[in-house]
Amino acid sequence: MEQKTISLPRLGGLTPTLESTMLKITEEVGELAQAIGKFRGLSGERDVLAEGDVVRAIVSELLDVAQTAVSMMFVIEDLYGIDIAAEVDKHVEKLRQKGYLEGPGEG
């Protein structure tokens, strides 16, 4: 199974809640959609950006979404004592059961 591992930090100076973090995720997803709209020429803007610039903007917004999701995981760990690593293992197994991943030791 091919994996891309990205480690994102716990942010300091914030006091996020589940609600505030969900609102932030929604904001970041909107910014990601806007960047993709520019890539597809759906923004209504006359300026045409180079493909590489737009793709880098998409990646930047996608990382903002990921960072905010990771921040929510830190909040959940702190507030509820959930073991996110164990939950990731369950998530991967769920994907395997759905046929999205090959079994252990395959491929």
N, C-alpha and C positions, 0 to 999 in steps of 0.2 A: 504494500500500500504506500503510494507516494504521499508524503506529508510536507507541508510548509509550516514551520514553527516560527511564530512571531511572539516575542516576549514584550509586553507593554508594562510600563511602571505603574505603581500606585501613585496617584497624584497627591500632592500636598497642598495645604492651605484651603481645602474644600471641606464642606460638611454635607456631602450628598445624601439624599434620601432616595428611596425607591422611586417616589413620584418625580422628584426633580431630575433624577437620572433618566427616567423614561422620557420626560419632556426634552431633555438634551439629546437623547438618541433620535427622537422624532425630528428635531431641528437638524441634526447632522445628516439624517437620511434625506431630508428635503434638499440640503446643499449637495448631496451626492446626486440626487435626481436632476438638479439644475445643471451640474457639470456634465452629466450624461446627455441631457437635452442639448447642450452646446455642441457636444460631439456629434450628435445626430442632426444638427441643424434645426432643432425644434425650439430654440430659445427666442426666436423672433428678432434676434440681433443681427445687424448687418455685418458686423466684424466677423471675419473668419479667422479662427486661430489655427495654428499649425497642429496637426494631429498629435504630435509628441507632447506639445504643451497641454492639450486637452486631456490626453491620457494621464499625464502626470497630475493634473488637477483632480481627475477621477480617483487616482490612487491616494492622493492626499486626503480627499473627503472620505474615502473608504477607510483609511486609517483613523480618521476622526471618529467614525462610527464604531470601529473596533475598540478604540481607546475608551469610548464611553461605555460600551458593553462590558469591557474588562473592569471599569470603575464600578459598574453595577454589581459585578461578581464580588469585588472587594466589599461592597456594602452588605451584600447578602451573607458573606462569610462572617463579617463583624457582627451583624445584627442577629443572625440566626444560627451561626456555628456550622453552616453547611460546608462539607468538604468538596470544593469545586473540582479537585483532581479526580475524586471518585465519580463525580457527576459527568466529567468528561469521558471517563471510561465507559459509563453507562450509555452516553450519547453515541460513542463510536460503535458500541455493540448494537444499539438500535439501528444505526445506519447499515451495519453488516446484516442484521436480520431483514431489513427492507431490500437487501440486494444491491445497495449502493457501493458496498465494499466487498472485496474478496475475503475469504476466511483467513484465519491466522496461518502464516507460513506459505500462503499461496501467492502467486504472481510475483 
